Amino acid sequence: MLTKTPLKTVCDNLLLTRTGDVWAYYRIAPTNINSGDIKQKEAFKKKFRFFIEQLEGYKNFDLEMMPKQMNLNRRNQELEKDFDVTLKTIGKYYNRETERILENELHTITRNQFILGVKLKENVFENDDMKSVVQNSIASVTDTILNVLNMSREVDDDFFQRFKVYEKELYQLTMGVNGRRLSEDELIYLNRYNFIRDMQHSIEEESQKRALYNITNTLIDPSTAMGYLKLTTPEGERWLTHVVVNDMTLDMNYTHIFERAQNFSFPVEFKIKANFKTKEAVLRKASLTKTRVRQMASEKIKTGDDIEDAVKDTRFVLNRLESQLNSQNQKFIEWMGTFCVTGATKEECRHRAKQVIRTLTNKKIECVQPLADQLQLFYKFLPGHSLAFEKHWMQQTPSVAFAENLFGVSQQLGNNAGFYLGRINRYLNNNTIADSIASSRDLVLFHPFIANKGIEGAMTDSPHISITGETGKGKSFLVKMLLMFLAMLDVKTLYIDPKSEVEMWFKRVLEDDDMRRKYPLFIQLIEGFSYVTLNGNDSANHGVLDPIVMLKGTDAKDTAQSIVEQIYNLDDKDDIKRVFLRTLTEVITERSLGQSVGFRTVVERMRAHDEKVVSDAGELLHEQIKNSVLQLVFSDGEVKGLDLKSKVNVIGIEGLDLPDSSVNSKDYSDGERKSLALMIPLAKFCETFGMQNKNQETVEIFDEGWMLTTARAGKKLIKQMRRVGRSYNNALILVTQSVKDVNTDDDNGNFGVNFAFDEKSERKDILRFLNLEVEEEHENVNEELLANMIKGECYFKDIYGRIGKIAVDCLFEEWMYAFKTVEKSHSSRAEKMFE
């Protein structure tokens, strides 16, 4: 009975077993593929098959997916280095609360790692000279004898050097699948982890345990309950069971075991022990099996019974296998796979094991939970153990079928260090956002201002963020979460809030005595926000967005012209246009020379012009401006303009007449056109805000961005705002309803991060924007996933170009109270109560 760890010692990424075998271990960086991208998965399978076939000369290999602790506290400590010095106390409080809440929900916060182990020793002997072969053979026999006597032979310092050259060749192969060598500490931890599964521990401390006794210091009790092992260590106690793959579909198409193992709401390991079989051995076994199948079929015919489908299927598979081996030079792999399922109690472990078996059975993957073999399975799947003389649960597949396991495919999203944003969700649909969050344990961390910092592996250096989707899907909630993140960072923020909602809801919190008593740090945070409400009826606000006062030269002229053209059609009115532009130029020049003139000066000079057609146009403009929101844009030059010195600045506008995004711009009312005209100087103000100081990181959040894209020259203004980010430490967060607003030829790719909520009329456009697979004639998996998204779920594309579905999750009651954008009525509560 195998009840000892194979480990003898390690050196770098090499492991020496008690019997003298040498294994090399590598971490394989996961390849992110969205769950609905069938073509990408098929391409990955071909690549992985090519790689795995190159391991044939090494014969034995291991594949393992292990849920490694994330150490959220350490990641948060790195995040805290970016906090504003005056707000570190608040930021650290919310980081500690994040850790506490998530650890309470998930127990251990993990992220899956993919480990490849390859046995080097046999390959080395094949290439050694005769003297080395004899020496190594003697050493191997000696190790085997000592192992039987429970003794071991000391390893010379130079022992591992003879394997380095062979390991280098193997390492070159693993680089093709994003492999890197494990460090010695990581290899120690890989061994130690098997004895402390799912228990709270320090990875750093466990990685330093070099003595074999310390690595295996666990009481493993197989006698307490059949089918389970009870692990007891100084770190704690856990129950463990192995759920073994027993049978699969004939060709393993779309089994995707490693991908499915990541879908559980609890940590699960999946391990494979494998070796290559020679072509002759496989053909010989296939021939024997075919003979038995023929005999079975012959006996059925003689007795008058029908030949069962299973017999027919087996005969078909064996014929195809022989054809593949003879004509396609197919490699053949023998392997055993197991899920390692843990629980704090036996009952929890049992419940989880049943869920694994049930879920895999639905995918035609038969799994069993052995009752009497749990201890042997524990040791059989330790690093360094090779498959030998196994009788049960062995799978025999060609390499093309083996690649169906999808080893190394993940849907990891977000940043390695950042604020907690939510969870990855791989399921097609959920009834509520709470269900969506609870169904996943894969955290999404997000840093809103990191893309332009030269991140290794990032697909973009654009700091800009787009948030798209129809009203009511969760855009506003997400934006306010990002606002909270930015408020804690050493970043100056400008929030353009056309609906003036933020001030209303946040001030409601500040005026709530209960909230002030319960959440003093949150109150302190939002009390630092500065609110500027622009009101066209307040004379103190008149002209604060005057482009001639705010801007210079060409910028001032282009902006002023765009504003006028938004409210007055200059087409086919060359005489008026000529005078307007000439007067505009004169006033801008006078302003540059120090004279107190502004945009209103241009209108007044047109009113006083000798040509009646021009003076009439001036009169019309004057009447349009009077008693409207446009008074914010026109001044006589005496106004000082907006001066935003606070860390977080929120600009709202009262009296805006916002058109419905579905209405054609040709059908806008005068009030709606004036409101759109106001968006133009607001966009220019955002641009100047981002250019104030190259050494100061700045962010503009432009809500209701579709209004800007609808305005004349609006798309050009967005492009200009983005350009600021290239030369200044500046980012634009554009919030809009249509993905088309950010998916023009100029814009596509210029937003480094994208959040795409559902919009029924644009689903295929959304998928194209995110570079996801689209079927023009029907709805594919990606589109179905989008169509089934509920409020709070969206597609997320991170700076690494990875795309997946996430559920946005806010952990803090006080934030959620402040983020409310709709007050529930008594009727809406009753609707929910009696559903």
LUMPA-129838 format. One record per residue (C-alpha): residue number from 1; x, y, z. Coordinates in pm, whole numbers. Example, Ala and Ser with C-alpha at 12.3 -4.5 7.8 and 13.67 -1.06 7.14 Angstrom:
# LUMPA-129838
1:1230:-450:780
2:1367:-106:714
END
This chain:
# LUMPA-129838
1:0:0:0
2:136:339:-103
3:128:554:216
4:442:766:195
5:517:1092:26
6:744:1044:-276
7:938:1361:-187
8:1303:1328:-86
9:1437:1678:-155
10:1411:1971:-396
11:1647:2205:-577
12:1503:2505:-762
13:1213:2361:-964
14:1344:2003:-952
15:1206:1740:-715
16:1391:1420:-625
17:1178:1128:-507
18:1270:856:-260
19:1312:611:-548
20:1551:841:-735
21:1311:992:-990
22:1359:1357:-1083
23:1063:1576:-1174
24:1056:1933:-1304
25:767:2165:-1212
26:628:2473:-1387
27:348:2722:-1335
28:143:2772:-1651
29:0:3123:-1684
30:-371:3082:-1760
31:-505:3167:-2104
32:-821:3373:-2066
33:-1102:3261:-2298
34:-1459:3381:-2257
35:-1696:3091:-2192
36:-1884:3153:-2519
37:-1584:3178:-2752
38:-1591:2834:-2915
39:-1338:2921:-3188
40:-1078:3040:-2937
41:-1122:2726:-2733
42:-1075:2505:-3039
43:-760:2697:-3132
44:-629:2653:-2779
45:-691:2278:-2792
46:-480:2247:-3107
47:-199:2444:-2950
48:-209:2242:-2628
49:-224:1913:-2816
50:89:2009:-3009
51:263:2092:-2681
52:157:1781:-2494
53:268:1553:-2779
54:617:1696:-2743
55:631:1552:-2393
56:612:1196:-2523
57:985:1142:-2471
58:947:1219:-2101
59:660:968:-2072
60:518:1074:-1731
61:358:1410:-1652
62:117:1571:-1407
63:-143:1843:-1457
64:-288:2020:-1156
65:-524:2308:-1087
66:-489:2425:-728
67:-681:2705:-552
68:-397:2912:-405
69:-464:3170:-136
70:-471:3524:-278
71:-347:3697:39
72:-586:3987:-8
73:-431:4177:282
74:-92:4194:112
75:-250:4304:-216
76:-443:4574:-33
77:-126:4698:133
78:18:4757:-214
79:-302:4937:-317
80:-275:5161:-10
81:50:5306:-144
82:-165:5487:-403
83:-400:5636:-142
84:-422:6008:-73
85:-214:6070:241
86:-501:6258:407
87:-743:5970:348
88:-530:5666:430
89:-717:5599:753
90:-1045:5581:563
91:-894:5376:279
92:-734:5126:517
93:-1061:5090:707
94:-1249:4994:390
95:-969:4757:286
96:-981:4577:622
97:-1361:4562:602
98:-1337:4417:250
99:-1104:4145:378
100:-1325:4069:678
101:-1650:4046:480
102:-1505:3837:196
103:-1324:3599:432
104:-1647:3555:623
105:-1832:3473:299
106:-1567:3259:129
107:-1355:3136:423
108:-1040:3116:212
109:-999:3363:-75
110:-826:3183:-360
111:-723:3214:-722
112:-659:2906:-933
113:-306:2820:-1042
114:-212:2568:-1310
115:88:2344:-1241
116:269:2114:-1485
117:505:1843:-1361
118:725:1637:-1596
119:941:1339:-1503
120:1296:1399:-1626
121:1485:1092:-1510
122:1399:844:-1782
123:1477:1096:-2050
124:1814:1168:-1889
125:1912:801:-1878
126:1834:761:-2246
127:2088:1033:-2325
128:2357:945:-2067
129:2672:760:-2161
130:2717:403:-2034
131:2919:509:-1728
132:2648:751:-1618
133:2380:493:-1679
134:2559:244:-1452
135:2618:506:-1182
136:2260:626:-1190
137:2124:272:-1196
138:2329:181:-887
139:2210:499:-715
140:1851:419:-806
141:1875:63:-669
142:2035:197:-352
143:1758:454:-307
144:1494:187:-358
145:1648:-42:-94
146:1687:241:157
147:1331:349:90
148:1206:-1:177
149:1404:21:502
150:1253:366:572
151:1598:522:535
152:1740:771:286
153:2074:852:125
154:2215:1202:142
155:2213:1394:-185
156:2533:1558:-306
157:2523:1929:-385
158:2615:1851:-745
159:2348:1586:-788
160:2095:1811:-960
161:2350:1969:-1195
162:2347:1666:-1423
163:1976:1730:-1490
164:1997:2104:-1559
165:2075:2072:-1929
166:1776:1842:-1984
167:1553:2065:-1779
168:1655:2361:-1994
169:1529:2183:-2304
170:1199:2110:-2130
171:1169:2469:-2010
172:1198:2590:-2370
173:896:2375:-2455
174:687:2503:-2162
175:748:2863:-2266
176:523:2788:-2564
177:229:2753:-2322
178:326:3048:-2101
179:516:2833:-1855
180:770:2948:-1600
181:978:2752:-1354
182:851:2717:-1001
183:1086:2864:-745
184:1216:2635:-474
185:980:2798:-222
186:687:2742:-457
187:780:2377:-505
188:800:2326:-130
189:459:2487:-91
190:316:2270:-372
191:405:1967:-161
192:300:2117:171
193:-37:2233:36
194:-159:1874:6
195:-142:1842:385
196:-308:2177:476
197:-578:2204:211
198:-829:2486:260
199:-693:2569:607
200:-590:2919:705
201:-214:2944:678
202:72:3168:571
203:211:3075:230
204:541:3244:317
205:580:3044:638
206:478:2711:485
207:716:2766:191
208:1013:2774:431
209:949:2427:573
210:1235:2235:413
211:1244:1935:648
212:1032:1645:523
213:874:1607:867
214:751:1967:859
215:615:1931:506
216:413:1622:595
217:327:1722:951
218:-39:1624:935
219:-243:1352:1100
220:-436:1176:821
221:-721:967:959
222:-897:735:709
223:-1086:539:973
224:-1334:797:1104
225:-1565:775:803
226:-1561:555:493
227:-1484:756:179
228:-1328:1048:367
229:-997:1154:518
230:-975:1375:824
231:-670:1604:814
232:-554:1748:1147
233:-264:1992:1167
234:-148:2274:1396
235:-319:2505:1142
236:-660:2343:1184
237:-879:2057:1069
238:-1036:1965:735
239:-1224:1679:577
240:-1112:1559:234
241:-1249:1324:-27
242:-1137:1231:-377
243:-1398:1222:-653
244:-1241:1022:-934
245:-1323:1037:-1305
246:-1458:692:-1387
247:-1594:717:-1740
248:-1640:977:-2014
249:-1795:1026:-2355
250:-1634:827:-2634
251:-1446:1117:-2794
252:-1437:1355:-2491
253:-1573:1638:-2708
254:-1639:1948:-2498
255:-1569:1774:-2167
256:-1362:2078:-2059
257:-1298:1935:-1713
258:-1051:2199:-1593
259:-1287:2475:-1702
260:-1583:2312:-1529
261:-1381:2263:-1210
262:-1360:2643:-1182
263:-1738:2687:-1183
264:-1807:2570:-830
265:-1881:2815:-550
266:-1628:2639:-325
267:-1256:2566:-381
268:-1190:2253:-584
269:-866:2098:-706
270:-844:1885:-1014
271:-539:1667:-1077
272:-430:1439:-1358
273:-153:1181:-1348
274:-65:1069:-1701
275:184:878:-1912
276:230:808:-2280
277:169:461:-2416
278:365:330:-2712
279:181:289:-3039
280:250:-86:-3038
281:109:-132:-2687
282:-207:57:-2773
283:-262:-133:-3098
284:-205:-461:-2919
285:-459:-376:-2649
286:-705:-245:-2907
287:-675:-567:-3103
288:-746:-777:-2793
289:-1045:-559:-2709
290:-1180:-586:-3065
291:-1157:-965:-3040
292:-1361:-963:-2720
293:-1616:-726:-2876
294:-1652:-952:-3182
295:-1707:-1250:-2955
296:-1974:-1061:-2762
297:-2147:-958:-3085
298:-2128:-1314:-3221
299:-2283:-1456:-2904
300:-2566:-1201:-2924
301:-2641:-1299:-3283
302:-2640:-1670:-3199
303:-2890:-1621:-2919
304:-3106:-1400:-3137
305:-3050:-1088:-2926
306:-2985:-744:-3070
307:-2633:-613:-3054
308:-2633:-343:-2787
309:-2549:17:-2877
310:-2256:9:-2634
311:-2099:-278:-2828
312:-2147:-95:-3157
313:-2003:225:-3014
314:-1701:43:-2873
315:-1632:-125:-3207
316:-1659:210:-3386
317:-1419:380:-3143
318:-1165:100:-3166
319:-1170:108:-3548
320:-1124:484:-3543
321:-843:456:-3290
322:-655:206:-3504
323:-698:435:-3805
324:-568:737:-3613
325:-265:552:-3480
326:-177:403:-3819
327:-240:699:-4048
328:-220:1016:-3837
329:72:932:-3607
330:-161:995:-3312
331:-10:993:-2961
332:-189:793:-2696
333:-215:890:-2328
334:-318:687:-2026
335:-433:896:-1732
336:-621:918:-1407
337:-803:1228:-1286
338:-947:1327:-950
339:-1128:1616:-789
340:-1005:1693:-440
341:-1302:1822:-238
342:-1270:1960:114
343:-1501:2083:387
344:-1485:2219:740
345:-1710:1929:841
346:-1774:1586:698
347:-2126:1695:609
348:-2000:1998:416
349:-1744:1779:237
350:-2014:1524:152
351:-2249:1792:19
352:-1977:1940:-201
353:-1868:1599:-333
354:-2228:1521:-431
355:-2252:1854:-610
356:-1934:1777:-807
357:-2064:1432:-904
358:-2406:1566:-1000
359:-2266:1855:-1204
360:-2019:1638:-1394
361:-2282:1368:-1455
362:-2498:1628:-1628
363:-2204:1681:-1866
364:-2172:1304:-1930
365:-1861:1273:-1715
366:-1912:988:-1471
367:-1737:1040:-1138
368:-1728:819:-828
369:-1632:867:-466
370:-1434:557:-365
371:-1499:433:-13
372:-1189:226:63
373:-918:392:-148
374:-906:747:-19
375:-570:714:159
376:-404:550:-141
377:-546:823:-368
378:-410:1090:-136
379:-53:961:-176
380:-97:855:-539
381:-165:1216:-642
382:124:1376:-452
383:397:1544:-661
384:662:1298:-779
385:446:989:-795
386:423:811:-1131
387:137:599:-1258
388:234:233:-1235
389:25:-86:-1257
390:-298:106:-1202
391:-616:-96:-1257
392:-902:131:-1164
393:-1029:459:-1304
394:-777:468:-1587
395:-871:669:-1897
396:-704:590:-2228
397:-733:858:-2494
398:-548:991:-2798
399:-382:1329:-2751
400:-649:1508:-2953
401:-911:1391:-2701
402:-685:1463:-2404
403:-663:1828:-2513
404:-1040:1852:-2459
405:-967:1882:-2086
406:-878:2252:-2141
407:-589:2260:-1896
408:-473:2617:-1844
409:-790:2793:-1961
410:-934:3045:-1719
411:-1160:3348:-1705
412:-957:3555:-1462
413:-1039:3924:-1491
414:-929:4256:-1349
415:-607:4364:-1181
416:-377:4174:-947
417:-412:4451:-689
418:-707:4685:-668
419:-1044:4753:-511
420:-1294:4469:-486
421:-1544:4524:-769
422:-1743:4200:-782
423:-1732:3838:-898
424:-1679:3657:-1226
425:-1998:3479:-1327
426:-1984:3196:-1580
427:-2347:3089:-1558
428:-2601:3163:-1829
429:-2854:3323:-1597
430:-2934:3403:-1235
431:-3260:3517:-1079
432:-3111:3793:-863
433:-2782:3978:-833
434:-2737:3817:-491
435:-2760:3471:-654
436:-2516:3583:-921
437:-2261:3691:-662
438:-2310:3384:-442
439:-2261:3146:-737
440:-1896:3249:-776
441:-1585:3272:-560
442:-1369:3435:-830
443:-1302:3792:-722
444:-1260:4084:-960
445:-1013:4345:-833
446:-999:4675:-1017
447:-766:4974:-1008
448:-925:5262:-1205
449:-598:5444:-1268
450:-326:5197:-1360
451:-345:5127:-1735
452:-94:5397:-1834
453:170:5286:-1583
454:350:5048:-1817
455:195:4727:-1684
456:374:4416:-1815
457:143:4202:-2026
458:-124:4473:-2065
459:-282:4499:-2409
460:-335:4874:-2373
461:-183:5178:-2209
462:-502:5381:-2248
463:-631:5498:-1907
464:-980:5573:-2041
465:-1288:5373:-1940
466:-1621:5331:-2120
467:-1942:5228:-1945
468:-2232:5152:-2180
469:-2582:5007:-2157
470:-2947:5090:-2137
471:-3099:5278:-1845
472:-3178:5068:-1539
473:-2910:4800:-1590
474:-2666:4924:-1325
475:-2442:5183:-1494
476:-2503:5454:-1233
477:-2434:5215:-946
478:-2101:5111:-1100
479:-2004:5473:-1169
480:-2060:5568:-806
481:-1847:5274:-692
482:-1566:5398:-917
483:-1616:5747:-772
484:-1559:5606:-422
485:-1244:5427:-536
486:-1109:5744:-696
487:-1194:5947:-385
488:-952:5735:-180
489:-672:5746:-438
490:-431:6036:-481
491:-633:6152:-781
492:-823:6474:-850
493:-1170:6395:-987
494:-1432:6588:-1182
495:-1778:6433:-1212
496:-2013:6585:-1473
497:-2359:6497:-1347
498:-2620:6643:-1587
499:-2908:6502:-1382
500:-2776:6649:-1055
501:-2842:6317:-878
502:-2513:6270:-694
503:-2541:6582:-482
504:-2902:6506:-390
505:-2838:6148:-277
506:-2505:6211:-105
507:-2640:6513:85
508:-2930:6298:199
509:-2671:6074:368
510:-2496:6372:526
511:-2826:6491:674
512:-2912:6149:816
513:-2825:6143:1189
514:-2830:5763:1201
515:-2584:5739:911
516:-2355:5999:1069
517:-2347:5803:1392
518:-2294:5457:1237
519:-2053:5548:955
520:-1835:5845:1058
521:-1553:5758:817
522:-1787:5744:518
523:-1933:6077:624
524:-1582:6219:645
525:-1505:6090:296
526:-1807:6238:117
527:-1798:6560:319
528:-1480:6633:125
529:-1672:6637:-202
530:-1731:6981:-355
531:-2062:7036:-534
532:-2116:7302:-797
533:-2471:7334:-924
534:-2495:7550:-1233
535:-2824:7735:-1260
536:-2900:7953:-1560
537:-3138:8160:-1349
538:-2865:8248:-1099
539:-2681:8558:-1219
540:-2372:8447:-1027
541:-2346:8152:-1266
542:-2387:8348:-1587
543:-2093:8294:-1820
544:-1901:8045:-1603
545:-1871:7821:-1911
546:-1792:8104:-2156
547:-1551:7946:-2409
548:-1384:8281:-2482
549:-1305:8329:-2112
550:-1217:7963:-2051
551:-1013:7893:-2368
552:-773:8060:-2605
553:-719:8095:-2979
554:-845:7821:-3207
555:-992:7621:-2918
556:-1207:7914:-2812
557:-1323:7983:-3169
558:-1408:7620:-3257
559:-1598:7570:-2932
560:-1795:7892:-2964
561:-1884:7811:-3324
562:-2004:7462:-3229
563:-2228:7608:-2956
564:-2394:7852:-3194
565:-2438:7593:-3466
566:-2613:7368:-3214
567:-2889:7628:-3162
568:-2879:7827:-3490
569:-2853:7679:-3836
570:-2582:7865:-4034
571:-2615:7645:-4342
572:-2676:7848:-4659
573:-2638:8171:-4459
574:-2292:8274:-4569
575:-2340:8646:-4497
576:-2438:8580:-4136
577:-2172:8315:-4091
578:-1899:8542:-4231
579:-1983:8825:-3993
580:-2022:8589:-3698
581:-1683:8426:-3751
582:-1509:8760:-3813
583:-1661:8910:-3499
584:-1572:8598:-3302
585:-1209:8626:-3412
586:-1197:8995:-3318
587:-1335:8934:-2969
588:-1097:8645:-2903
589:-805:8864:-3010
590:-922:9147:-2784
591:-951:8900:-2496
592:-593:8788:-2552
593:-484:9153:-2527
594:-642:9185:-2185
595:-977:9342:-2268
596:-1290:9241:-2074
597:-1490:9083:-2352
598:-1671:8752:-2380
599:-1911:8544:-2583
600:-2201:8782:-2511
601:-1992:9056:-2671
602:-2009:8868:-3003
603:-2389:8852:-2988
604:-2421:9219:-2894
605:-2201:9328:-3185
606:-2412:9120:-3424
607:-2727:9284:-3287
608:-2572:9626:-3359
609:-2450:9533:-3708
610:-2553:9750:-4005
611:-2676:9457:-4214
612:-3030:9372:-4112
613:-2992:9002:-4178
614:-2699:8995:-3936
615:-2868:9208:-3671
616:-3178:8988:-3695
617:-2962:8682:-3637
618:-2806:8858:-3337
619:-3151:8937:-3200
620:-3257:8576:-3239
621:-2949:8452:-3056
622:-3009:8706:-2782
623:-3366:8584:-2734
624:-3257:8222:-2731
625:-2998:8291:-2461
626:-3227:8501:-2241
627:-3378:8312:-1944
628:-3231:7977:-2053
629:-2949:7747:-1952
630:-2740:7911:-2225
631:-2684:8204:-1989
632:-2415:7979:-1837
633:-2218:8008:-2163
634:-2240:8380:-2247
635:-2069:8658:-2050
636:-1934:9006:-2104
637:-1589:8891:-1993
638:-1602:8995:-1626
639:-1680:8643:-1495
640:-1398:8447:-1330
641:-1514:8107:-1445
642:-1514:7783:-1246
643:-1227:7724:-1006
644:-1230:7369:-875
645:-972:7320:-602
646:-1124:7026:-415
647:-1007:6668:-457
648:-1351:6548:-574
649:-1567:6796:-766
650:-1922:6727:-879
651:-2083:6959:-1133
652:-2458:6939:-1174
653:-2681:7149:-1397
654:-3029:7261:-1302
655:-3292:7323:-1565
656:-3155:7087:-1829
657:-3415:6957:-2071
658:-3265:6618:-2153
659:-3399:6450:-2468
660:-3471:6082:-2475
661:-3181:5893:-2628
662:-3419:5712:-2864
663:-3549:6038:-3020
664:-3399:6148:-3351
665:-3192:6465:-3312
666:-3397:6630:-3589
667:-3700:6611:-3361
668:-3541:6781:-3060
669:-3721:7077:-2906
670:-3548:7415:-2860
671:-3497:7341:-2492
672:-3335:7007:-2575
673:-3105:7169:-2834
674:-2995:7430:-2579
675:-2920:7157:-2325
676:-2710:6974:-2581
677:-2527:7298:-2664
678:-2425:7322:-2299
679:-2252:6984:-2323
680:-1994:7135:-2561
681:-1833:7383:-2319
682:-1865:7125:-2040
683:-1654:6886:-2246
684:-1396:7159:-2308
685:-1392:7236:-1937
686:-1317:6868:-1870
687:-1029:6891:-2115
688:-881:7196:-1941
689:-935:7031:-1602
690:-716:6741:-1711
691:-442:6974:-1837
692:-399:7182:-1522
693:-96:6996:-1389
694:102:6719:-1557
695:220:6597:-1218
696:-133:6563:-1081
697:-336:6256:-1173
698:-683:6362:-1283
699:-1002:6185:-1387
700:-1317:6316:-1551
701:-1639:6118:-1525
702:-1881:6234:-1794
703:-2225:6093:-1722
704:-2498:6087:-1988
705:-2220:6095:-2248
706:-2463:6016:-2528
707:-2574:6381:-2506
708:-2224:6486:-2597
709:-2198:6249:-2892
710:-2533:6380:-3020
711:-2417:6743:-3009
712:-2239:6895:-3310
713:-1867:6820:-3296
714:-1940:6607:-2988
715:-1738:6305:-3104
716:-1447:6537:-3184
717:-1464:6676:-2830
718:-1451:6325:-2682
719:-1147:6254:-2896
720:-981:6571:-2770
721:-1055:6478:-2409
722:-895:6137:-2465
723:-585:6292:-2617
724:-518:6474:-2290
725:-462:6135:-2130
726:-167:6064:-2356
727:49:6356:-2245
728:-99:6422:-1901
729:-180:6189:-1612
730:-546:6203:-1707
731:-828:5956:-1763
732:-1179:5992:-1904
733:-1467:5774:-1784
734:-1742:5808:-2043
735:-2086:5684:-1938
736:-2336:5645:-2219
737:-2629:5433:-2329
738:-2512:5317:-2672
739:-2196:5123:-2745
740:-2195:5305:-3080
741:-2092:5621:-2893
742:-1755:5461:-2816
743:-1724:5228:-3113
744:-1642:5464:-3397
745:-1333:5425:-3612
746:-1162:5690:-3399
747:-1272:5557:-3062
748:-1241:5180:-3089
749:-938:5073:-2890
750:-890:5412:-2728
751:-1082:5304:-2421
752:-850:5072:-2231
753:-1125:4929:-2010
754:-1486:4860:-2109
755:-1795:4780:-1903
756:-2083:4680:-2132
757:-2428:4634:-1981
758:-2705:4486:-2192
759:-2884:4692:-2457
760:-3138:4478:-2639
761:-3116:4658:-2973
762:-2734:4650:-2984
763:-2631:4305:-2865
764:-2437:4208:-3176
765:-2272:4553:-3182
766:-2167:4507:-2821
767:-2006:4173:-2901
768:-1823:4320:-3201
769:-1698:4609:-2989
770:-1557:4363:-2735
771:-1411:4141:-3011
772:-1627:3849:-2907
773:-1761:3592:-3150
774:-2084:3694:-3324
775:-2324:3489:-3534
776:-2502:3714:-3782
777:-2793:3482:-3855
778:-2875:3363:-3505
779:-2802:3411:-3135
780:-2480:3242:-3018
781:-2365:3168:-2662
782:-2210:3513:-2615
783:-2529:3688:-2721
784:-2741:3456:-2508
785:-2520:3535:-2209
786:-2570:3906:-2273
787:-2944:3870:-2319
788:-2978:3692:-1985
789:-2784:3951:-1785
790:-2983:4099:-1500
791:-2938:4438:-1333
792:-2584:4459:-1196
793:-2427:4216:-1446
794:-2215:4324:-1742
795:-1935:4225:-1976
796:-1599:4351:-1853
797:-1288:4393:-2068
798:-974:4462:-1864
799:-636:4614:-1956
800:-504:4269:-2049
801:-774:4231:-2313
802:-953:3962:-2111
803:-1332:3961:-2137
804:-1596:3800:-1919
805:-1926:3842:-1741
806:-1911:3995:-1393
807:-2158:4070:-1117
808:-2092:4409:-958
809:-2085:4374:-579
810:-2086:4651:-319
811:-2002:4525:30
812:-2091:4834:230
813:-2440:4927:346
814:-2362:5299:365
815:-2237:5307:6
816:-2549:5130:-119
817:-2769:5374:70
818:-2588:5666:-96
819:-2599:5507:-441
820:-2977:5476:-459
821:-3108:5646:-770
822:-3474:5546:-730
823:-3678:5560:-411
824:-3905:5259:-373
825:-4275:5335:-346
826:-4520:5149:-124
827:-4661:4983:-435
828:-4319:4857:-549
829:-4254:4709:-205
830:-4592:4536:-214
831:-4515:4401:-561
832:-4201:4238:-425
833:-4372:4119:-107
834:-4647:3926:-285
835:-4454:3789:-585
END
